Amino acid sequence: MKFHPPLQKPAFRKTKDGFALVITLSLMVLLTIVAVGLLSLSAISLRSSSQVMAQAEARANARLALMLAIGDLQKHAGPDRAITATSEILATSSTPVAKPNTTGVWESWWDFDPSGAPDYTAEKTSRFRRWLVSSADLASPRSRDFATTAWTDKTVALVDTGSLGADANDTTKATAGLVPVVTSDKTQGSYAWHVSDESVKARVNIYRDPSQKATLAQKRALLAGHRPEPSVMKGSDGSPLDFLPTDFSAEEFAEATATAGKIIDLNQVELLDDAQERVKAFRNDITPYSLGVLADVRGGGLKQDLSSMFEMGSATANTLPPEFTGKKLYESTHGLTGVSDPNWSALASYYNSFRSLTNLETSPRFIVNQAAISNAQVPITYNPAPVIAKVDTIFSFVARPTTDVFWINGNQALKDYFDHHLNLIFTPVVTLHNPYNVNISFHKMEVTFENIPVAFNFMFQAGGSGGFASMSVEAGKFESINTMSYDAGSDHNGRSDKKFVMNIANWSDTDPLDASSAISAPIVMKPGQTLICGPSFAPSASFKSDASAGHSTVGFDWDNRLTKAIKAKPSFTPGLGYEMYAVTISNMRKPGSVFPGGWPGHPFMMLRDAATSPKISKSTVTDRFYVEFKAQRPDPYKDNTSFTKNELAPTFAVNAKLQATSSGTLAPYAKLQFDYMNDSTLKNIFDDRVYRYPPTGSLAASDCAAPGGVAYAQQDTFVRQFAIFSAYARTTNGGVFETNNRTKSPAESPQLNLLKDGRLAGKPFLFHNPSRSNFTTNLASEKPSAQAYELNFQPFLSKGDYQDYMDVDATNRVPSLTGNRTTSGIKSGSYLEVPSGPLQTIADFRRSNALTTSFLPHFVQPVGNSLLHPLMSANKVVETNPAITSTQLLDHSVLANHALYDRFYFSTFATRGATKPDAVFEQFMNGSTPLASQSFLPYLPGGKNAADAKDELFATGKPTGTTYKTAAEYQMVRGPFNVNSTNVQAWKAMLASMNKSDVFTLWARSAGIDFRTATGVPVTAMSLVNGGANPGPGVDATKIDNQRSNVWNGYRELTDAEVGNLAVKIVDEVRARGPFLSMSEFVNRRVGTAGPFTLSGALEAAIAKAEINEKENAGPIDSFLNQVPITTADIGDPKQYNYKTPEATTGNPAAGAPGWVNQGDLLRILEPSATVRGDTFVIRVYGDAQDATGKITARAYAEAVVQRVPEYVDPADRPSLNASLDPTAKPANKTFGRRINVVSFRWLSGSEV
């Protein structure tokens, strides 16, 4: 400031004459100045008054615009069945829309019939209602094409550089049409308005409390999308949104929540450190306002609460509201049904399964529920139990010295003539699998199977010269094991069924099974574990001791008795099995065929061997042999003296019973029945292939001779395993030959390049569910590829070949799931989840197995996912196809998603440890403790208080039978996200919700729990996984076997670039398919002609195009788990396959593994925020005043935030009433829906726009 020196005091001097005149003139000048000043002031006052009037008129026009905007918004978006999307949804990647950032309203597709093939394009056109923007042509915004055509009338920018920053481009701005205000044919001004849907943006001022992790259930709850993660976003200028508070730690959360209340609009964000001048670039991406009403957009009314429905039950009782008691899911929700329609009770039972877990905090274990054991084809309850992964019978042979058999050893003539006799060994083995992500325990299991369709032809060469002769009763015929033993009856006749009954338990001893046999402990299977169970013999038992034991043998099954009561346990002893004669009983043989190689009354194949040491016989020659074998229907000779055959049922069946605890009893729980009807069916399935062992040449007795008296448990070195017959769950390497190709050269020998991992190509962990095992298939009329299990019969070409297949480790695990061999299979692999706490999202059902039935088509993960099943036509969700099955085929993904999404949600008014739901509700309403789903905000409708609400909703701590209908009145969603959004950055923030979260792992091998803080964005298949991050740090072999097992069992950790690319691809799909007129439509594939839209839903398609799991068209080297992709040619054999839509099963067969990201995994992150409509809107308005010449004399801008709430316009109807359908609803509520309130209002300066 400039300071002036004080004026000096003037000197007094005598005045001169003329002073009066001077004074008079001065006063006259002064009066003139005053007069002129007064006149000027009057003019200014008049002009100021005129300006105030003009400004008032401009503001009045702006207020008029606001009222009109709210009126249109209330009319079109107030009802529950309104859908919102921005105009960008009509754009393409190359052609932007002419009127960007304009909000449109559609009517929901409430009458969508999933059983037809609807016209999606026509529906999206006809259901359009209007664009929420002003236009001089009042009718124009009611046309869907309005947004794609350029403005022709006068417009005004309502979101411009003042809001977006100086560098904003035109596609980020918002413009509205000017509507003239005309009075007496004179334009006195104009107005404009524009509505912005905040739900297409990511909300930034909401946080999750990371300290809510005292229990495993709370840790599980945190691993969900509670709020967006804005730090991954980039503004229109490329700058990162890295200046907002975070909630990664309790301290950061406390600071963030303290700040959140101060950020009530985006301008205030700039008050944060480092935020100055940086927020504008994100105006179209973020919002501090959005809240959502829990409305059923498809059916109208509020959503119904599954938490309140299922919390009525308990660990053992599936109590449900009357509307759902004893009801089917599809029939009760959309009127479609079929034999495989799931039961509501099974879903309720799944929800409550966490209550049955023991050791919850250290190593969760589910003890099979005895009362719930069932083999019902459509389960009424949920009861996790081991899956029968494989039922194998290994065929071997061994040469025994004649000195082991007293009736030969005592016959000097025979002893002098022969050195050995050949025995066939068959070893029944059952491999169990725990497909669940927690430990499973049970007491005992009984597995029964019979009549293995395998037959043999032993070829014998006497003395090592001359030709080989068939040792079958009828030369050249193949004979089954059913005919190679006596019947246990006194006449030793009546041979028929050959039955194997495996009694599996942790037996206290190795004595033969009897009523006194004791069990020492339950069998506990770790998560994902395979467990091989084989026969258990006394350590000292041997063939020599058995030979003199009569009917008390241990391993010598000469009288067809031992396999009917097998004592089995988790173990496998190589070479151990049941022995019988290698050829059919020979009483009926012609005398000339008895020697060499036969003996009347006993069917031993006697062998001489000059190399035997110590020498037994006096012979100096060596007999040689080989065996041919193939799949064939068993048809034993009925007795010992005739050629009459006993035609057995053309069926191979496995039946299983389970006993949960020591106090329980065996109850049926699984059945696998393969009816092949005749030999021609087996020939078709197995290509009528005849194998031989050895593959070339022949053997002498000394090549497989066991020393005299060797124990069964010690004989593996001498035993030759040569074949295995199996019924097993499909593997991902099914249909892959040993050369790692899916095709075989015609020049290759049948003995080489075999299908050890299964014959059938498919995607087992999407479409072939072995965990619901009660089926009967007619292989003569149905194709094997439809089922979750298959039959296989494969040779072992060498000892190493056998050892590769039977790779049993110290904990009795064997390769399975991805393959049966060391190089192809994994020994631990879960793919189903037992929840460790109450469910939070509908997508939590995806790996539940609660909707799975034994009927075709089999889905493994139907809920939340959208893939078309290959057995279904793309234009059907209910289909009849006798060529596949005699029952109706239901597309469970489409039907389950359509039943559950839109209408239902999980409030998480749920059990929290010892805290009952009523107290959880109370603490939520008073703000003391958040819900498991921290996305919810407490809400009290007008006239309500929390105490009265609690009394209405709960009784004795639990929800009442009507709570599920009204729970949504008391909640709103913080930061709802409209999946019709085409904002890449907003999608990125939503997808990254779990960025840097703690991921808890129950390790597959150690069954111990620990956690790791992710460095990227974890995407998990289950809330408690059994492996680590992929990519991640090195594998700890004490926790999980190897990297391959970790990839299978673990979870993906996405980088910022991967999340960004995924967001781009999702937006592409949204534009191509949207707007989605319901959540069901968003989640599901389209129903119609086969093509990209009908093969999968939007998220699934985006995942594939973003190459999140693997590159498109990946080969075995760079594919997920190095799998061999399936092509349509690989599934073209009409003997094996009859897929209606074969392209639905092409690609990587390991799709669906926990380490493979699928749509349901993303939905668990997006729920419960995901919606197809907005409830919070920002309205920008403009008004101006004009003079008589049309010149604008004043302008006014304003902004209002408005919020749709649960209450109706007419409060006479309570919020839970469905005004769309209820005939008693007030007319105003039918028309205008729920009330839209003005939350805030402020005038804007022109520079702020």
Phi, psi and omega in degrees: 000139179271126178261133177260145178291152179294149177292142177280149178288125183288153179281143178279137175215163184289134178281156180261172178290159182093007182298321182297321179295317179300316181296319181297315179297320180298318180294322179296318177298317181298317179297322178297316180298317179298317181297313178299319179299319180295320178297319179296316180299321178298319180294318179298317180299319179296318179293318179299316178299321179294320180294318178300318180295320179294317179296320178298321179293321178297317179293323177299319178294324177295318177295322175301317178300319180296316180297319179294319180297314180295322178298312178295322179295316179296318182294317188264326183252355179291318179294152182297329186275022177268140177243139178238149175199158177271164184298337180298344180291342177268356182278165170243172182297337182251344184234105178285165177280158182283332181239080185292159173059037178251130184273131177246158180235132175240160170273139181294157180271071189286334183258023178303128180252103185291350181278350178257192175239084189289163177267096185295318182296316180297321181293319182290336177278313186288335183269003176291141181247304175187164171267136185270072179205151181281156176204143178299325173272100189298336182276338187302316182296352178275358178262134179297330183282353181305319184287342183263359179246147185290156176296139175245337178265181180292144182225168174221140177281126179250344170226108187225203187296334177295332178265329190255344184104158187296334185268007184297138177265171188296331182290345180264352184271168178229134184232148177230153178280139178279131179249118182292145174257112188246130175231124181052047178065013178244130178282115182258355181166193177206166178219166176204153177211155182213134181250128177252128179275112183286345183286347178274002180249169177265129179280140189249341186256039174234148188219158174252151180269105183287352181278354180279067184215036181289330182238166178297324178298321179288324176297319176300316183297325181292335185277061180208174184271082183283334180198159176293164176244091188291344185294344180273354185279154175231136183285178181298340178263006179087357182282145181280150176268074187246021184247006179269157176299155178239171182226032184288337177230166180298323180292315178297322179298317180299317179293321182294316181293328177293328180279327188304320182293342181270344182264087181256352169208169187292332179298324182287342176300328183292349176284346179288154176301140176067009183259352185302131177060018181246349186279328187302326181295345183252009189303323181276355185254331187233161179211145173259005192254326205296133172228153182231141173275138181277073185257148173273099186290336183276315183259348185084162183083180177277156176297156177257142194267113178289329177302312182292328177294312188277335178291349174293338183268197181210190180296333185240353183236126181264057181292133181224161172301154183306326182298336185244355180294124178070016185256158175268150186294306186286320182297323184278344184252323178217022167075003176259147178206175178184177185298335183262014177298120184292160177268139174302326182297329179292323177293319179296320180295321177298314180305317185274002184295336179298336181290342182266356181284135173253166181051040192302323187272345185245314180201082189304136180228135174255120176270122182308134182279113183302316184293338184261000179296128184199151171248027178303138182291331173238100189294146176260351178218170182250126184212087181303136180209161178299149176262142172281104183280320182212144165236107185248148165232117181266132180251131182219172168218159180212144177264125179258141176291144181299339180289346179285342187247116189297328183282345171268316181300332179273356180253098187300326181295315178292319182296323178290336187267324187240150175260322186219166164228153186262129176246141172269134178247135173233129185242106176282134182222135175243128175253122176263158177221134172263103183280358187267163185271008175231168175294145177235136178230149176209168186267313188202152176221145175237122180241124183240133171213159184207162174055066178293123184279068180225142181220158189227152173226104180275129181252134189234136176237117183282126172070010176078012178221164181081187182277170176267137180245142177290135179266006176291156179304314173254113189309132177088347180278151178264133186241140184273166178292341178300336184255006185260016177215163173285156167281153184287353180291168185294332180266000179057025177250185175075031179298136179208252186292143171248110189250142175239122178238106183267116176260103190258124178193171171274081183291146182285338182214179181253011178294156178305150184293130172207183185296338182269358183299130184253153179249131187275330185194159175292159173273123179247122179253128180289165183301128178075001189288142165265153183212115180272137182232122182230175181299147179242117178249156172300140185303330184269353183297142181211165177296324181297317179291326179292327186299338180247016185262000179060235180271016180245030181289163178254315183238343181272103188267051185292336184248020174057045184240323192294321186286354179278353178208074184273128174271109184238154179209169177296094179184164172211123178253109182303138178085344182277139178182189180263136184250149172209176181298144184281346180224166184295146178311138197251015178304329184274358183288154176291144183307324182294344183264003186288314180237143350280152172108357179212168182207116184307130178095337178223138187266022179300141170268100186280141186227138172257147182208114181294337183272001181297134180216124357290147184294139181254307184269177176263002183288151180242009180248169181234120173279149180232162183204164165209170182231137171255149182206152180199170175282129182201146178297132178293132177215075186292153170294134188294325180217190187270352191239357182225169179264016180290129181265148175255103184286113182269162180301131182283066187215140166242119185231144174240124177238138183230143173238153185226140174238122188283314186226172182295336180271355182269187177227161178293132180226142181301137178218350179206148175210129174236111184237121178250106176266114182256352168070319182197172182293331182296328178295315178298323178297321179295315184294316186256016175060024179050039186273134175252124178257164175219154174222130356293160183305327175222156178074206185209175182237156169251166181304321183294343177287343181216031185273129175265143178297154178300131175077006181297140180291147177306320185289349183245013191261002188302326182303330188260345184277141176251106175279131186230350181199160176216130173253134188221147161239118184212163176294144182301148177243162181289340178263013174302137181083004179257124179283170184295343176277007180067030174236160177263007176233153182235138179291134178300338182282346183284144178294147174302339181282343188248160176054072190259171180257067184291337183263009180121153185270339193250131176276144179175183177245087189300330188263014168238317193235003182222084189271110180276356187272003171235086197254087169205088182216156172231126179238138177264101185289345177285331182243343180246152183271139182301331186295344183287333190270164179278344179241159177218161173261145176212150177219115187227146176274156165256126183272344183199172176298320179295325177299316178294316182293329176295322180284315182263062181273086185261128180264184187294340179258017175065032174264149179226159178297142178198192173065290180269343179176173184257357185248166180305318186278346185242333185262167172237153186263347176221127180195107176268158174210003176236154186239133164260118186293142179266007177191178181301147180291153180242332186225158175296325178297344176296344177280352192297323179248031186277328189069009182280338180259005185275138177234175180275354182275151174285151355279148179276127171246140176267320185227067188289318188284134178084341178258170193219012185286138175290134177283136183297340178282348184258150169283146183294336183261018181225148167241346171229124189215144175247126182211092182302337179291340179258310180199160182278349182257164179297141174265130178242136175276094188293332178295307181299313186290318180292316178297319180293329180286322191261317181287151185083304188279328189240161174202172175250115178288336191060027162285076195224163177309132175231095185063237179272357181275126182278163184304324182296320178289324176300316178299314182298316180293326176294315183292326180271001174081011183278327182218130179287163174284169175302322173265104187280007177283347187270146177242135177295145179215135176242115175299158180305135179085359181254154168228161188297323182296315179295321179298317179298316180296327181286322189274333191231150174219129183051039175088345185248160175296150175276179182289352179243359183302323184300337181279335189242354184303324184291349174295336190252016180220148165228160181265127174278121178072049175299148182235122182278115183289355171280001180297137174251021181269108184300318183293323177294318176299320181299317179296321179292316181295332183268018184307325183264017179309129177060030178279161172279128178248122182264137185234130167262099192296139187296323185269318183269341183057029174253155183256134165211181182221162177221136175277121184294145174267345177234216181255106180283138173235113188248145177281334181221159182282345171227100185272169182243017177209181185261192185286147174226115355286157182199191179291174182301161183273135174268110186295345176282342182258323180208149193300307189196180183295324180297315177295326180292320177299319180294309189273345189272209184217158179275145174238105187276144175276169178301320181294320179294319178296317179297316179295320178298318179299319179298315182292326177295316179298322176301316180291322178299316179294321183288329187249338189278180357288146177280126186266009171190163174294326177302317180295321179297317184286323188273162165288164171282156177253114183172198182303139183304131180178182184304322183286336183261351177277331181199167177280180187297312183294319180297318179296321180294320178301316180294316183289332177279354179056043180293321183269321179192165178293147175299141181061032180294145175263181183303329185288319185248016180273164175301126182058019178054041180277156178270115183299153179262133174249167179297331178294328181291340183241033183260355182292113183294345177286335186248327190236145168213050181293132176290324179231080185300330182295345179288344181243014176278164181102205186285122182288348179271003176306135182103349174296155179305327180282356180262120181287128174231178188301318182300327178295321178288324180295326178296331177285321185282329180284153356273011184288332186298134180208174175240019179209159174257154175235351178241131184224144172253123181253122172258133180231159180220143172217148175221164175241145183230149176272186185295338181269359182089003178284134179286123182258345178198150177230149177219136177237145177211161178224134177232140172257125181238149187226127172280135184237168182297331182292148177280165176303315175262110185290002178296332176265132178287155188302329184282351176290142179267096183294341180288330187240332186286120182293343180274355182296147179294143182305320181298324181286327175296323184275314190253348174072220186272152187292139174250117183260147171277118182271320180207157179212139174206148175279144180247147169277160180300328181288341179279341182282000000 
